[in-house]
Amino acid sequence: MQLKKYCLSVALSLLVLSSARAQDFFKRSPTYNPGRVNSTIIVESAIGVAVTIGLNYLWYKKFPHGKFHYFNDNGEWLQVDKVGHAATAYNIAAIQTDLLRWGGVRPGTAALIGTATALSFLSMIEIMDGHSAHWGFSKGDMFANMAGCLLFEGQHLMWGEQRISLKFSYHGTIFPKYYPAELGANLPQRMLKDYNGQSYWLSFNIASFLPASSNFPRWLNVSAGYGAEGMIGAFKNPTEVNGRTIPEFRRYRQWYLSFDTDLYRIDGLSPLTSTLLEVNRTFKTPAPALEWNAVKGLQFHPFYY
């Protein structure tokens, strides 16, 4: 019995010690920590190389390469893809900035590097598109990329914090079954390719706009969203795919108003818990929502994502 108590005591001590070390690991360094920063640079460089090779092998290699050229895709997918570009740029900048702040880099420097990282990475993809015969360099995509970066860097310069986040949500739709090659054959593909199910949200942290003395919950947001539906093809819907007749769908835009959360802002969270909840910076919380569109008018969704 004594041995069991001893083993239990040792096990609990190790658990507490490992938990404490985990908390220390996820806590932002108060001063510049070259070990953390260098590790971040090495890991990100390796990921960047892997992503570049992967894109070339799995995506661009399937299509012939050619002289750099432009492609006007501004009319595709009722611009849902453009909002997606802005959201991607914003969140890459935010994540990069958080990693540098974890390493003790000063806020202004971290935000500037984070913004430059996002713009550089997405510009590289656009340049690769520009050399692909199947696509081309999209000025619209680049404008959206810059808009997302400006949303992030602009807030840092104006307020020194992010009061407005650009978030993503996805729900399944009926449309991929009519054209799986274009809209995705499985869930991961559909989350990336089925623009009918994607929604993008400007999420406003209400407490950030109120006086410091306000008792309004710091984690509660209000969000304005945008999406679209009825899209089988990029510019217009095909009448048939692989000999199969496609029903006629009306393409229309959707506008939303909903509640949201920034759970990582809850007071008293441990560094580990706060870090895990950072995913809520990118993905909107499911909540009741009002929708307006030109086809069905005003609708209420008790639970929307």
HELIX and SHEET records of a PDB file:
HELIX    1   1 GLN A    2  PHE A   26  1                                  25    
HELIX    2   2 PRO A   34  LEU A   58  1                                  25    
HELIX    3   3 TYR A   60  LYS A   62  5                                   3    
HELIX    4   4 GLU A   76  GLN A   79  5                                   4    
HELIX    5   5 VAL A   80  TRP A  102  1                                  23    
HELIX    6   6 PRO A  107  GLY A  130  1                                  24    
HELIX    7   7 LYS A  139  TRP A  159  1                                  21    
HELIX    8   8 PHE A  175  TYR A  178  5                                   4    
HELIX    9   9 PRO A  180  LEU A  183  1                                   4    
HELIX   10  10 LEU A  187  LYS A  193  1                                   7    
HELIX   11  11 ILE A  206  PHE A  209  5                                   4    
HELIX   12  12 LEU A  263  ARG A  265  5                                   3    
HELIX   13  13 PRO A  271  LEU A  276  1                                   6    
HELIX   14  14 LEU A  277  ARG A  281  5                                   5    
SHEET    1   A 6 ILE A 164  TYR A 170  0                                        
SHEET    2   A 6 GLN A 198  ASN A 205 -1                                        
SHEET    3   A 6 LEU A 220  GLU A 229 -1                                        
SHEET    4   A 6 TYR A 252  THR A 261 -1                                        
SHEET    5   A 6 ALA A 287  ASN A 293 -1                                        
SHEET    6   A 6 GLY A 297  TYR A 304 -1                                        
SHEET    1   B 2 GLU A 240  VAL A 241  0                                        
SHEET    2   B 2 ARG A 244  THR A 245 -1                                        
END                                                                             
